[in-house]
Amino acid sequence: MRIDLLPHRIKVTAIHPGAAETEFSIVRFKGDEQKADAVYDGYKALQAKDVADIIHYVAHLPAHVCINDLVVTCLSQANSFYLHK
């Protein structure tokens, strides 16, 4: 998309958040909030506000600056496989 929109001077940024505390775990465990909360035991996951702040930052960069890809994790997460609890 970034390549397609380049001639139109439209910014495109892909933000890839890591482990984030959302309602997904409640859905995943079919409403069992105790199991859902246990997913985040032992570390501080990203929060919705963290991702929102990043989106705000990217959206307010100077006109000549574009962040193409941004991988964001909590401090305890190295990638999709490594999470220190």
PyMOL Python script that loads the backbone (N, CA, C, O; Angstrom):
from pymol import cmd

cmd.read_pdbstr("""\
ATOM      1  N   MET A   1       0.821  -1.183   0.000  1.00  0.00           N
ATOM      2  CA  MET A   1       0.000   0.000   0.000  1.00  0.00           C
ATOM      3  C   MET A   1       0.871   1.255   0.000  1.00  0.00           C
ATOM      4  O   MET A   1       0.570   2.236  -0.680  1.00  0.00           O
ATOM      5  N   ARG A   2       1.941   1.208   0.764  1.00  0.00           N
ATOM      6  CA  ARG A   2       2.854   2.367   0.816  1.00  0.00           C
ATOM      7  C   ARG A   2       3.388   2.682  -0.579  1.00  0.00           C
ATOM      8  O   ARG A   2       3.467   3.848  -0.966  1.00  0.00           O
ATOM      9  N   ILE A   3       3.751   1.657  -1.325  1.00  0.00           N
ATOM     10  CA  ILE A   3       4.276   1.846  -2.685  1.00  0.00           C
ATOM     11  C   ILE A   3       3.191   2.398  -3.604  1.00  0.00           C
ATOM     12  O   ILE A   3       3.450   3.315  -4.383  1.00  0.00           O
ATOM     13  N   ASP A   4       1.994   1.855  -3.523  1.00  0.00           N
ATOM     14  CA  ASP A   4       0.888   2.308  -4.379  1.00  0.00           C
ATOM     15  C   ASP A   4       0.511   3.757  -4.122  1.00  0.00           C
ATOM     16  O   ASP A   4       0.129   4.476  -5.045  1.00  0.00           O
ATOM     17  N   LEU A   5       0.619   4.189  -2.866  1.00  0.00           N
ATOM     18  CA  LEU A   5       0.202   5.548  -2.513  1.00  0.00           C
ATOM     19  C   LEU A   5       1.335   6.572  -2.539  1.00  0.00           C
ATOM     20  O   LEU A   5       1.108   7.760  -2.314  1.00  0.00           O
ATOM     21  N   LEU A   6       2.536   6.116  -2.811  1.00  0.00           N
ATOM     22  CA  LEU A   6       3.696   7.003  -2.830  1.00  0.00           C
ATOM     23  C   LEU A   6       3.507   8.223  -3.741  1.00  0.00           C
ATOM     24  O   LEU A   6       3.821   9.336  -3.317  1.00  0.00           O
ATOM     25  N   PRO A   7       3.007   8.061  -4.975  1.00  0.00           N
ATOM     26  CA  PRO A   7       2.853   9.234  -5.843  1.00  0.00           C
ATOM     27  C   PRO A   7       1.829  10.249  -5.321  1.00  0.00           C
ATOM     28  O   PRO A   7       1.816  11.402  -5.753  1.00  0.00           O
ATOM     29  N   HIS A   8       0.978   9.817  -4.394  1.00  0.00           N
ATOM     30  CA  HIS A   8      -0.068  10.707  -3.872  1.00  0.00           C
ATOM     31  C   HIS A   8       0.323  11.350  -2.538  1.00  0.00           C
ATOM     32  O   HIS A   8      -0.465  12.076  -1.932  1.00  0.00           O
ATOM     33  N   ARG A   9       1.547  11.074  -2.095  1.00  0.00           N
ATOM     34  CA  ARG A   9       2.067  11.636  -0.845  1.00  0.00           C
ATOM     35  C   ARG A   9       1.185  11.292   0.359  1.00  0.00           C
ATOM     36  O   ARG A   9       0.984  12.111   1.256  1.00  0.00           O
ATOM     37  N   ILE A  10       0.664  10.061   0.357  1.00  0.00           N
ATOM     38  CA  ILE A  10      -0.154   9.568   1.467  1.00  0.00           C
ATOM     39  C   ILE A  10       0.705   8.632   2.316  1.00  0.00           C
ATOM     40  O   ILE A  10       1.308   7.688   1.806  1.00  0.00           O
ATOM     41  N   LYS A  11       0.747   8.908   3.603  1.00  0.00           N
ATOM     42  CA  LYS A  11       1.537   8.083   4.517  1.00  0.00           C
ATOM     43  C   LYS A  11       0.800   6.784   4.825  1.00  0.00           C
ATOM     44  O   LYS A  11      -0.425   6.760   4.939  1.00  0.00           O
ATOM     45  N   VAL A  12       1.565   5.713   4.957  1.00  0.00           N
ATOM     46  CA  VAL A  12       1.034   4.421   5.392  1.00  0.00           C
ATOM     47  C   VAL A  12       2.004   3.861   6.421  1.00  0.00           C
ATOM     48  O   VAL A  12       3.199   3.729   6.157  1.00  0.00           O
ATOM     49  N   THR A  13       1.481   3.533   7.591  1.00  0.00           N
ATOM     50  CA  THR A  13       2.292   2.957   8.650  1.00  0.00           C
ATOM     51  C   THR A  13       1.636   1.675   9.140  1.00  0.00           C
ATOM     52  O   THR A  13       0.447   1.672   9.455  1.00  0.00           O
ATOM     53  N   ALA A  14       2.390   0.596   9.207  1.00  0.00           N
ATOM     54  CA  ALA A  14       1.897  -0.654   9.778  1.00  0.00           C
ATOM     55  C   ALA A  14       2.416  -0.742  11.212  1.00  0.00           C
ATOM     56  O   ALA A  14       3.624  -0.742  11.450  1.00  0.00           O
ATOM     57  N   ILE A  15       1.495  -0.816  12.150  1.00  0.00           N
ATOM     58  CA  ILE A  15       1.853  -0.932  13.560  1.00  0.00           C
ATOM     59  C   ILE A  15       1.517  -2.356  13.995  1.00  0.00           C
ATOM     60  O   ILE A  15       0.370  -2.792  13.893  1.00  0.00           O
ATOM     61  N   HIS A  16       2.528  -3.074  14.482  1.00  0.00           N
ATOM     62  CA  HIS A  16       2.376  -4.474  14.857  1.00  0.00           C
ATOM     63  C   HIS A  16       2.559  -4.600  16.376  1.00  0.00           C
ATOM     64  O   HIS A  16       3.687  -4.729  16.850  1.00  0.00           O
ATOM     65  N   PRO A  17       1.463  -4.563  17.138  1.00  0.00           N
ATOM     66  CA  PRO A  17       1.609  -4.687  18.589  1.00  0.00           C
ATOM     67  C   PRO A  17       1.806  -6.136  19.010  1.00  0.00           C
ATOM     68  O   PRO A  17       1.244  -7.055  18.413  1.00  0.00           O
ATOM     69  N   GLY A  18       2.607  -6.322  20.041  1.00  0.00           N
ATOM     70  CA  GLY A  18       2.816  -7.648  20.616  1.00  0.00           C
ATOM     71  C   GLY A  18       1.711  -7.968  21.602  1.00  0.00           C
ATOM     72  O   GLY A  18       0.554  -7.606  21.392  1.00  0.00           O
ATOM     73  N   ALA A  19       2.074  -8.650  22.680  1.00  0.00           N
ATOM     74  CA  ALA A  19       1.097  -9.063  23.685  1.00  0.00           C
ATOM     75  C   ALA A  19       0.396  -7.840  24.260  1.00  0.00           C
ATOM     76  O   ALA A  19       1.028  -6.963  24.850  1.00  0.00           O
ATOM     77  N   ALA A  20      -0.908  -7.796  24.080  1.00  0.00           N
ATOM     78  CA  ALA A  20      -1.705  -6.667  24.554  1.00  0.00           C
ATOM     79  C   ALA A  20      -2.891  -7.189  25.346  1.00  0.00           C
ATOM     80  O   ALA A  20      -3.553  -8.142  24.933  1.00  0.00           O
ATOM     81  N   GLU A  21      -3.153  -6.570  26.469  1.00  0.00           N
ATOM     82  CA  GLU A  21      -4.261  -6.988  27.320  1.00  0.00           C
ATOM     83  C   GLU A  21      -5.563  -6.436  26.741  1.00  0.00           C
ATOM     84  O   GLU A  21      -5.860  -5.248  26.863  1.00  0.00           O
ATOM     85  N   THR A  22      -6.324  -7.316  26.115  1.00  0.00           N
ATOM     86  CA  THR A  22      -7.586  -6.925  25.490  1.00  0.00           C
ATOM     87  C   THR A  22      -8.665  -7.940  25.833  1.00  0.00           C
ATOM     88  O   THR A  22      -8.407  -8.912  26.542  1.00  0.00           O
ATOM     89  N   GLU A  23      -9.861  -7.715  25.333  1.00  0.00           N
ATOM     90  CA  GLU A  23     -10.964  -8.656  25.564  1.00  0.00           C
ATOM     91  C   GLU A  23     -10.804  -9.940  24.757  1.00  0.00           C
ATOM     92  O   GLU A  23     -11.600 -10.866  24.918  1.00  0.00           O
ATOM     93  N   PHE A  24      -9.809 -10.014  23.905  1.00  0.00           N
ATOM     94  CA  PHE A  24      -9.605 -11.221  23.100  1.00  0.00           C
ATOM     95  C   PHE A  24      -9.473 -12.464  23.977  1.00  0.00           C
ATOM     96  O   PHE A  24     -10.008 -13.521  23.642  1.00  0.00           O
ATOM     97  N   SER A  25      -8.761 -12.342  25.098  1.00  0.00           N
ATOM     98  CA  SER A  25      -8.595 -13.509  25.967  1.00  0.00           C
ATOM     99  C   SER A  25      -9.924 -13.969  26.558  1.00  0.00           C
ATOM    100  O   SER A  25     -10.125 -15.167  26.757  1.00  0.00           O
ATOM    101  N   ILE A  26     -10.820 -13.055  26.837  1.00  0.00           N
ATOM    102  CA  ILE A  26     -12.145 -13.440  27.343  1.00  0.00           C
ATOM    103  C   ILE A  26     -12.902 -14.220  26.268  1.00  0.00           C
ATOM    104  O   ILE A  26     -13.552 -15.220  26.571  1.00  0.00           O
ATOM    105  N   VAL A  27     -12.822 -13.774  25.030  1.00  0.00           N
ATOM    106  CA  VAL A  27     -13.464 -14.488  23.920  1.00  0.00           C
ATOM    107  C   VAL A  27     -12.793 -15.849  23.730  1.00  0.00           C
ATOM    108  O   VAL A  27     -13.461 -16.869  23.560  1.00  0.00           O
ATOM    109  N   ARG A  28     -11.473 -15.843  23.764  1.00  0.00           N
ATOM    110  CA  ARG A  28     -10.698 -17.076  23.567  1.00  0.00           C
ATOM    111  C   ARG A  28     -11.078 -18.156  24.581  1.00  0.00           C
ATOM    112  O   ARG A  28     -11.161 -19.339  24.251  1.00  0.00           O
ATOM    113  N   PHE A  29     -11.308 -17.719  25.827  1.00  0.00           N
ATOM    114  CA  PHE A  29     -11.658 -18.671  26.882  1.00  0.00           C
ATOM    115  C   PHE A  29     -13.159 -18.674  27.181  1.00  0.00           C
ATOM    116  O   PHE A  29     -13.585 -19.013  28.285  1.00  0.00           O
ATOM    117  N   LYS A  30     -13.943 -18.293  26.186  1.00  0.00           N
ATOM    118  CA  LYS A  30     -15.405 -18.381  26.228  1.00  0.00           C
ATOM    119  C   LYS A  30     -16.019 -17.772  27.486  1.00  0.00           C
ATOM    120  O   LYS A  30     -16.877 -18.372  28.134  1.00  0.00           O
ATOM    121  N   GLY A  31     -15.556 -16.562  27.815  1.00  0.00           N
ATOM    122  CA  GLY A  31     -16.125 -15.813  28.929  1.00  0.00           C
ATOM    123  C   GLY A  31     -15.531 -16.108  30.290  1.00  0.00           C
ATOM    124  O   GLY A  31     -15.925 -15.480  31.273  1.00  0.00           O
ATOM    125  N   ASP A  32     -14.610 -17.028  30.380  1.00  0.00           N
ATOM    126  CA  ASP A  32     -13.974 -17.352  31.665  1.00  0.00           C
ATOM    127  C   ASP A  32     -12.926 -16.287  31.978  1.00  0.00           C
ATOM    128  O   ASP A  32     -11.788 -16.360  31.514  1.00  0.00           O
ATOM    129  N   GLU A  33     -13.334 -15.288  32.780  1.00  0.00           N
ATOM    130  CA  GLU A  33     -12.449 -14.155  33.064  1.00  0.00           C
ATOM    131  C   GLU A  33     -11.225 -14.560  33.877  1.00  0.00           C
ATOM    132  O   GLU A  33     -10.166 -13.948  33.744  1.00  0.00           O
ATOM    133  N   GLN A  34     -11.359 -15.579  34.713  1.00  0.00           N
ATOM    134  CA  GLN A  34     -10.219 -16.030  35.515  1.00  0.00           C
ATOM    135  C   GLN A  34      -9.115 -16.592  34.612  1.00  0.00           C
ATOM    136  O   GLN A  34      -7.938 -16.279  34.794  1.00  0.00           O
ATOM    137  N   LYS A  35      -9.500 -17.416  33.646  1.00  0.00           N
ATOM    138  CA  LYS A  35      -8.516 -17.950  32.690  1.00  0.00           C
ATOM    139  C   LYS A  35      -7.948 -16.830  31.832  1.00  0.00           C
ATOM    140  O   LYS A  35      -6.752 -16.810  31.541  1.00  0.00           O
ATOM    141  N   ALA A  36      -8.802 -15.898  31.427  1.00  0.00           N
ATOM    142  CA  ALA A  36      -8.357 -14.787  30.590  1.00  0.00           C
ATOM    143  C   ALA A  36      -7.339 -13.927  31.331  1.00  0.00           C
ATOM    144  O   ALA A  36      -6.326 -13.533  30.753  1.00  0.00           O
ATOM    145  N   ASP A  37      -7.594 -13.636  32.587  1.00  0.00           N
ATOM    146  CA  ASP A  37      -6.659 -12.826  33.377  1.00  0.00           C
ATOM    147  C   ASP A  37      -5.338 -13.555  33.600  1.00  0.00           C
ATOM    148  O   ASP A  37      -4.284 -12.923  33.661  1.00  0.00           O
ATOM    149  N   ALA A  38      -5.389 -14.879  33.721  1.00  0.00           N
ATOM    150  CA  ALA A  38      -4.186 -15.667  33.974  1.00  0.00           C
ATOM    151  C   ALA A  38      -3.177 -15.575  32.831  1.00  0.00           C
ATOM    152  O   ALA A  38      -1.982 -15.779  33.041  1.00  0.00           O
ATOM    153  N   VAL A  39      -3.647 -15.273  31.636  1.00  0.00           N
ATOM    154  CA  VAL A  39      -2.756 -15.128  30.483  1.00  0.00           C
ATOM    155  C   VAL A  39      -1.712 -14.042  30.745  1.00  0.00           C
ATOM    156  O   VAL A  39      -0.577 -14.140  30.280  1.00  0.00           O
ATOM    157  N   TYR A  40      -2.098 -13.017  31.485  1.00  0.00           N
ATOM    158  CA  TYR A  40      -1.226 -11.865  31.708  1.00  0.00           C
ATOM    159  C   TYR A  40      -0.489 -11.915  33.045  1.00  0.00           C
ATOM    160  O   TYR A  40       0.197 -10.961  33.409  1.00  0.00           O
ATOM    161  N   ASP A  41      -0.627 -13.027  33.781  1.00  0.00           N
ATOM    162  CA  ASP A  41       0.093 -13.159  35.054  1.00  0.00           C
ATOM    163  C   ASP A  41       1.601 -13.190  34.810  1.00  0.00           C
ATOM    164  O   ASP A  41       2.084 -13.871  33.906  1.00  0.00           O
ATOM    165  N   GLY A  42       2.328 -12.443  35.627  1.00  0.00           N
ATOM    166  CA  GLY A  42       3.785 -12.501  35.577  1.00  0.00           C
ATOM    167  C   GLY A  42       4.451 -11.459  34.699  1.00  0.00           C
ATOM    168  O   GLY A  42       5.679 -11.376  34.661  1.00  0.00           O
ATOM    169  N   TYR A  43       3.660 -10.663  33.994  1.00  0.00           N
ATOM    170  CA  TYR A  43       4.255  -9.587  33.191  1.00  0.00           C
ATOM    171  C   TYR A  43       3.214  -8.503  32.915  1.00  0.00           C
ATOM    172  O   TYR A  43       2.012  -8.739  33.043  1.00  0.00           O
ATOM    173  N   LYS A  44       3.677  -7.334  32.543  1.00  0.00           N
ATOM    174  CA  LYS A  44       2.789  -6.207  32.216  1.00  0.00           C
ATOM    175  C   LYS A  44       2.678  -6.125  30.702  1.00  0.00           C
ATOM    176  O   LYS A  44       3.617  -5.709  30.023  1.00  0.00           O
ATOM    177  N   ALA A  45       1.520  -6.526  30.175  1.00  0.00           N
ATOM    178  CA  ALA A  45       1.271  -6.494  28.732  1.00  0.00           C
ATOM    179  C   ALA A  45       1.013  -5.061  28.261  1.00  0.00           C
ATOM    180  O   ALA A  45       0.763  -4.164  29.065  1.00  0.00           O
ATOM    181  N   LEU A  46       1.080  -4.869  26.959  1.00  0.00           N
ATOM    182  CA  LEU A  46       0.679  -3.584  26.391  1.00  0.00           C
ATOM    183  C   LEU A  46      -0.784  -3.331  26.725  1.00  0.00           C
ATOM    184  O   LEU A  46      -1.578  -4.263  26.850  1.00  0.00           O
ATOM    185  N   GLN A  47      -1.122  -2.070  26.865  1.00  0.00           N
ATOM    186  CA  GLN A  47      -2.505  -1.666  27.109  1.00  0.00           C
ATOM    187  C   GLN A  47      -3.024  -0.935  25.871  1.00  0.00           C
ATOM    188  O   GLN A  47      -2.238  -0.461  25.051  1.00  0.00           O
ATOM    189  N   ALA A  48      -4.320  -0.847  25.739  1.00  0.00           N
ATOM    190  CA  ALA A  48      -4.916  -0.158  24.589  1.00  0.00           C
ATOM    191  C   ALA A  48      -4.388   1.270  24.490  1.00  0.00           C
ATOM    192  O   ALA A  48      -4.135   1.758  23.388  1.00  0.00           O
ATOM    193  N   LYS A  49      -4.217   1.947  25.629  1.00  0.00           N
ATOM    194  CA  LYS A  49      -3.718   3.326  25.616  1.00  0.00           C
ATOM    195  C   LYS A  49      -2.305   3.409  25.054  1.00  0.00           C
ATOM    196  O   LYS A  49      -1.958   4.383  24.386  1.00  0.00           O
ATOM    197  N   ASP A  50      -1.488   2.393  25.320  1.00  0.00           N
ATOM    198  CA  ASP A  50      -0.125   2.375  24.778  1.00  0.00           C
ATOM    199  C   ASP A  50      -0.159   2.413  23.252  1.00  0.00           C
ATOM    200  O   ASP A  50       0.552   3.193  22.618  1.00  0.00           O
ATOM    201  N   VAL A  51      -0.997   1.560  22.682  1.00  0.00           N
ATOM    202  CA  VAL A  51      -1.109   1.498  21.221  1.00  0.00           C
ATOM    203  C   VAL A  51      -1.733   2.787  20.684  1.00  0.00           C
ATOM    204  O   VAL A  51      -1.303   3.301  19.652  1.00  0.00           O
ATOM    205  N   ALA A  52      -2.737   3.303  21.376  1.00  0.00           N
ATOM    206  CA  ALA A  52      -3.368   4.560  20.953  1.00  0.00           C
ATOM    207  C   ALA A  52      -2.359   5.710  20.961  1.00  0.00           C
ATOM    208  O   ALA A  52      -2.363   6.542  20.053  1.00  0.00           O
ATOM    209  N   ASP A  53      -1.502   5.761  21.971  1.00  0.00           N
ATOM    210  CA  ASP A  53      -0.473   6.806  22.035  1.00  0.00           C
ATOM    211  C   ASP A  53       0.494   6.709  20.855  1.00  0.00           C
ATOM    212  O   ASP A  53       0.915   7.727  20.304  1.00  0.00           O
ATOM    213  N   ILE A  54       0.842   5.485  20.475  1.00  0.00           N
ATOM    214  CA  ILE A  54       1.736   5.278  19.335  1.00  0.00           C
ATOM    215  C   ILE A  54       1.066   5.736  18.047  1.00  0.00           C
ATOM    216  O   ILE A  54       1.696   6.390  17.217  1.00  0.00           O
ATOM    217  N   ILE A  55      -0.196   5.399  17.880  1.00  0.00           N
ATOM    218  CA  ILE A  55      -0.949   5.831  16.695  1.00  0.00           C
ATOM    219  C   ILE A  55      -1.003   7.353  16.643  1.00  0.00           C
ATOM    220  O   ILE A  55      -0.812   7.947  15.582  1.00  0.00           O
ATOM    221  N   HIS A  56      -1.259   7.980  17.774  1.00  0.00           N
ATOM    222  CA  HIS A  56      -1.299   9.450  17.832  1.00  0.00           C
ATOM    223  C   HIS A  56       0.055  10.040  17.433  1.00  0.00           C
ATOM    224  O   HIS A  56       0.124  10.994  16.660  1.00  0.00           O
ATOM    225  N   TYR A  57       1.125   9.461  17.970  1.00  0.00           N
ATOM    226  CA  TYR A  57       2.467   9.942  17.647  1.00  0.00           C
ATOM    227  C   TYR A  57       2.739   9.851  16.144  1.00  0.00           C
ATOM    228  O   TYR A  57       3.193  10.815  15.527  1.00  0.00           O
ATOM    229  N   VAL A  58       2.459   8.691  15.567  1.00  0.00           N
ATOM    230  CA  VAL A  58       2.715   8.474  14.138  1.00  0.00           C
ATOM    231  C   VAL A  58       1.876   9.428  13.283  1.00  0.00           C
ATOM    232  O   VAL A  58       2.354   9.954  12.277  1.00  0.00           O
ATOM    233  N   ALA A  59       0.645   9.643  13.685  1.00  0.00           N
ATOM    234  CA  ALA A  59      -0.251  10.516  12.915  1.00  0.00           C
ATOM    235  C   ALA A  59       0.171  11.984  12.967  1.00  0.00           C
ATOM    236  O   ALA A  59      -0.206  12.772  12.099  1.00  0.00           O
ATOM    237  N   HIS A  60       0.948  12.348  13.977  1.00  0.00           N
ATOM    238  CA  HIS A  60       1.339  13.754  14.126  1.00  0.00           C
ATOM    239  C   HIS A  60       2.811  14.019  13.807  1.00  0.00           C
ATOM    240  O   HIS A  60       3.361  15.040  14.218  1.00  0.00           O
ATOM    241  N   LEU A  61       3.437  13.118  13.088  1.00  0.00           N
ATOM    242  CA  LEU A  61       4.814  13.353  12.648  1.00  0.00           C
ATOM    243  C   LEU A  61       4.840  14.488  11.623  1.00  0.00           C
ATOM    244  O   LEU A  61       3.823  14.773  10.992  1.00  0.00           O
ATOM    245  N   PRO A  62       5.993  15.135  11.453  1.00  0.00           N
ATOM    246  CA  PRO A  62       6.095  16.166  10.420  1.00  0.00           C
ATOM    247  C   PRO A  62       5.727  15.593   9.046  1.00  0.00           C
ATOM    248  O   PRO A  62       5.847  14.390   8.812  1.00  0.00           O
ATOM    249  N   ALA A  63       5.287  16.450   8.167  1.00  0.00           N
ATOM    250  CA  ALA A  63       4.796  16.034   6.852  1.00  0.00           C
ATOM    251  C   ALA A  63       5.821  15.232   6.048  1.00  0.00           C
ATOM    252  O   ALA A  63       5.445  14.395   5.228  1.00  0.00           O
ATOM    253  N   HIS A  64       7.099  15.480   6.276  1.00  0.00           N
ATOM    254  CA  HIS A  64       8.137  14.793   5.489  1.00  0.00           C
ATOM    255  C   HIS A  64       8.620  13.484   6.116  1.00  0.00           C
ATOM    256  O   HIS A  64       9.516  12.835   5.576  1.00  0.00           O
ATOM    257  N   VAL A  65       8.034  13.088   7.255  1.00  0.00           N
ATOM    258  CA  VAL A  65       8.470  11.892   7.976  1.00  0.00           C
ATOM    259  C   VAL A  65       7.382  10.823   7.929  1.00  0.00           C
ATOM    260  O   VAL A  65       6.212  11.102   8.190  1.00  0.00           O
ATOM    261  N   CYS A  66       7.784   9.584   7.589  1.00  0.00           N
ATOM    262  CA  CYS A  66       6.854   8.458   7.584  1.00  0.00           C
ATOM    263  C   CYS A  66       7.541   7.236   8.193  1.00  0.00           C
ATOM    264  O   CYS A  66       8.598   6.808   7.730  1.00  0.00           O
ATOM    265  N   ILE A  67       6.933   6.689   9.222  1.00  0.00           N
ATOM    266  CA  ILE A  67       7.398   5.419   9.777  1.00  0.00           C
ATOM    267  C   ILE A  67       6.649   4.338   9.021  1.00  0.00           C
ATOM    268  O   ILE A  67       5.421   4.281   9.075  1.00  0.00           O
ATOM    269  N   ASN A  68       7.374   3.482   8.319  1.00  0.00           N
ATOM    270  CA  ASN A  68       6.720   2.464   7.495  1.00  0.00           C
ATOM    271  C   ASN A  68       6.212   1.293   8.327  1.00  0.00           C
ATOM    272  O   ASN A  68       5.039   0.930   8.236  1.00  0.00           O
ATOM    273  N   ASP A  69       7.076   0.705   9.129  1.00  0.00           N
ATOM    274  CA  ASP A  69       6.717  -0.454   9.954  1.00  0.00           C
ATOM    275  C   ASP A  69       7.195  -0.226  11.378  1.00  0.00           C
ATOM    276  O   ASP A  69       8.290   0.284  11.612  1.00  0.00           O
ATOM    277  N   LEU A  70       6.344  -0.617  12.327  1.00  0.00           N
ATOM    278  CA  LEU A  70       6.679  -0.431  13.727  1.00  0.00           C
ATOM    279  C   LEU A  70       6.228  -1.663  14.507  1.00  0.00           C
ATOM    280  O   LEU A  70       5.031  -1.933  14.609  1.00  0.00           O
ATOM    281  N   VAL A  71       7.184  -2.408  15.055  1.00  0.00           N
ATOM    282  CA  VAL A  71       6.881  -3.558  15.900  1.00  0.00           C
ATOM    283  C   VAL A  71       7.021  -3.098  17.347  1.00  0.00           C
ATOM    284  O   VAL A  71       8.071  -2.593  17.745  1.00  0.00           O
ATOM    285  N   VAL A  72       5.959  -3.274  18.134  1.00  0.00           N
ATOM    286  CA  VAL A  72       5.932  -2.775  19.506  1.00  0.00           C
ATOM    287  C   VAL A  72       5.593  -3.935  20.442  1.00  0.00           C
ATOM    288  O   VAL A  72       4.598  -4.633  20.247  1.00  0.00           O
ATOM    289  N   THR A  73       6.424  -4.128  21.449  1.00  0.00           N
ATOM    290  CA  THR A  73       6.157  -5.158  22.446  1.00  0.00           C
ATOM    291  C   THR A  73       6.309  -4.561  23.838  1.00  0.00           C
ATOM    292  O   THR A  73       6.874  -3.480  24.008  1.00  0.00           O
ATOM    293  N   CYS A  74       5.801  -5.275  24.820  1.00  0.00           N
ATOM    294  CA  CYS A  74       6.072  -4.886  26.195  1.00  0.00           C
ATOM    295  C   CYS A  74       7.520  -5.282  26.506  1.00  0.00           C
ATOM    296  O   CYS A  74       8.130  -6.046  25.758  1.00  0.00           O
ATOM    297  N   LEU A  75       8.055  -4.777  27.580  1.00  0.00           N
ATOM    298  CA  LEU A  75       9.458  -5.021  27.917  1.00  0.00           C
ATOM    299  C   LEU A  75       9.750  -6.505  28.114  1.00  0.00           C
ATOM    300  O   LEU A  75      10.868  -6.951  27.857  1.00  0.00           O
ATOM    301  N   SER A  76       8.770  -7.269  28.562  1.00  0.00           N
ATOM    302  CA  SER A  76       8.964  -8.693  28.832  1.00  0.00           C
ATOM    303  C   SER A  76       8.909  -9.570  27.586  1.00  0.00           C
ATOM    304  O   SER A  76       9.156 -10.773  27.668  1.00  0.00           O
ATOM    305  N   GLN A  77       8.592  -8.994  26.451  1.00  0.00           N
ATOM    306  CA  GLN A  77       8.426  -9.776  25.229  1.00  0.00           C
ATOM    307  C   GLN A  77       9.513  -9.424  24.216  1.00  0.00           C
ATOM    308  O   GLN A  77       9.689  -8.259  23.857  1.00  0.00           O
ATOM    309  N   ALA A  78      10.243 -10.448  23.758  1.00  0.00           N
ATOM    310  CA  ALA A  78      11.286 -10.223  22.754  1.00  0.00           C
ATOM    311  C   ALA A  78      10.721 -10.353  21.344  1.00  0.00           C
ATOM    312  O   ALA A  78      11.102  -9.601  20.446  1.00  0.00           O
ATOM    313  N   ASN A  79       9.818 -11.300  21.151  1.00  0.00           N
ATOM    314  CA  ASN A  79       9.148 -11.507  19.866  1.00  0.00           C
ATOM    315  C   ASN A  79       7.929 -12.390  20.121  1.00  0.00           C
ATOM    316  O   ASN A  79       7.515 -12.533  21.272  1.00  0.00           O
ATOM    317  N   SER A  80       7.351 -12.978  19.096  1.00  0.00           N
ATOM    318  CA  SER A  80       6.138 -13.762  19.302  1.00  0.00           C
ATOM    319  C   SER A  80       6.386 -15.083  20.043  1.00  0.00           C
ATOM    320  O   SER A  80       5.429 -15.721  20.481  1.00  0.00           O
ATOM    321  N   PHE A  81       7.629 -15.500  20.189  1.00  0.00           N
ATOM    322  CA  PHE A  81       7.950 -16.753  20.851  1.00  0.00           C
ATOM    323  C   PHE A  81       8.504 -16.581  22.277  1.00  0.00           C
ATOM    324  O   PHE A  81       8.317 -17.456  23.122  1.00  0.00           O
ATOM    325  N   TYR A  82       9.178 -15.465  22.539  1.00  0.00           N
ATOM    326  CA  TYR A  82       9.872 -15.285  23.806  1.00  0.00           C
ATOM    327  C   TYR A  82       9.183 -14.255  24.673  1.00  0.00           C
ATOM    328  O   TYR A  82       9.099 -13.077  24.327  1.00  0.00           O
ATOM    329  N   LEU A  83       8.686 -14.729  25.823  1.00  0.00           N
ATOM    330  CA  LEU A  83       8.017 -13.874  26.797  1.00  0.00           C
ATOM    331  C   LEU A  83       8.542 -14.254  28.174  1.00  0.00           C
ATOM    332  O   LEU A  83       8.407 -15.401  28.601  1.00  0.00           O
ATOM    333  N   HIS A  84       9.141 -13.292  28.865  1.00  0.00           N
ATOM    334  CA  HIS A  84       9.698 -13.562  30.188  1.00  0.00           C
ATOM    335  C   HIS A  84       8.665 -13.227  31.249  1.00  0.00           C
ATOM    336  O   HIS A  84       8.209 -12.088  31.358  1.00  0.00           O
ATOM    337  N   LYS A  85       8.301 -14.242  32.032  1.00  0.00           N
ATOM    338  CA  LYS A  85       7.329 -14.037  33.134  1.00  0.00           C
ATOM    339  C   LYS A  85       8.022 -14.160  34.459  1.00  0.00           C
ATOM    340  O   LYS A  85       7.386 -14.022  35.504  1.00  0.00           O
TER     341      LYS A  85
END
""", "prot")
cmd.dss("prot")
cmd.show_as("cartoon", "prot")
cmd.util.cbc("prot")
cmd.orient("prot")
